[in-house]
Amino acid sequence: ALPISRHLYYLQLRKDVLEGGINVHEDTAMLLASYALQAEVGDYNQTVHGSDYFVPEHYLPQRVSKIN
């Protein structure tokens, strides 16, 4: 697949998981969030990211982000 197709597929899957269209177990949601965070932001750097590196609402479905 073309890189743009892969990216669009990723965005759609991410949206579906975040909005509850695809229901995943909490452990799976955390794992997917870690992959997305790493792919989008890269390694944590305190100088660059501060406390804004991981915002649960950006990476986890609402039902999971409330648990943590």
C-alpha positions as CSV (number, residue, x, y, z in Angstrom):
1,A,0.0,0.0,0.0
2,L,1.1,3.5,-0.6
3,P,2.4,5.4,2.5
4,I,-0.6,7.8,2.4
5,S,-3.1,4.9,2.3
6,R,-1.4,3.4,5.3
7,H,-1.5,6.7,7.1
8,L,-5.2,7.2,6.3
9,Y,-6.0,3.6,7.5
10,Y,-4.1,4.3,10.7
11,L,-6.0,7.5,11.3
12,Q,-9.3,5.8,10.7
13,L,-8.5,2.9,13.0
14,R,-7.3,5.3,15.7
15,K,-10.5,7.4,15.4
16,D,-12.6,4.2,15.6
17,V,-10.8,3.0,18.8
18,L,-11.0,6.5,20.4
19,E,-14.7,7.0,19.7
20,G,-15.7,3.4,20.6
21,G,-16.5,2.2,17.1
22,I,-13.9,-0.6,17.7
23,N,-14.1,-1.9,21.3
24,V,-10.7,-3.1,22.6
25,H,-9.7,-4.4,26.0
26,E,-8.1,-1.9,28.3
27,D,-4.7,-3.6,28.0
28,T,-4.9,-3.5,24.2
29,A,-5.9,0.1,24.3
30,M,-2.9,1.0,26.4
31,L,-0.6,-0.9,24.0
32,L,-2.1,0.8,21.0
33,A,-1.8,4.1,22.7
34,S,1.9,3.5,23.4
35,Y,2.5,2.6,19.7
36,A,0.7,5.7,18.5
37,L,2.5,8.0,21.0
38,Q,5.9,6.6,19.9
39,A,5.1,6.9,16.2
40,E,3.7,10.4,16.5
41,V,5.9,12.0,19.1
42,G,9.0,9.8,19.4
43,D,11.1,9.3,22.5
44,Y,10.3,11.4,25.6
45,N,12.6,14.4,26.1
46,Q,11.8,16.5,29.2
47,T,13.3,19.6,27.6
48,V,11.0,19.3,24.6
49,H,7.9,17.7,25.9
50,G,7.6,18.6,29.6
51,S,4.4,17.3,31.0
52,D,2.5,17.4,27.7
53,Y,4.1,14.2,26.2
54,F,1.2,11.9,27.0
55,V,-2.3,13.3,27.2
56,P,-4.6,10.3,27.8
57,E,-7.6,11.8,26.0
58,H,-5.5,12.0,22.8
59,Y,-4.6,8.3,22.8
60,L,-7.1,6.3,24.9
61,P,-10.9,5.7,24.6
62,Q,-12.8,7.7,27.2
63,R,-13.8,4.6,29.1
64,V,-10.1,3.7,29.5
65,S,-8.7,7.1,30.2
66,K,-11.1,7.5,33.1
67,I,-9.7,4.3,34.7
68,N,-6.2,5.6,34.7
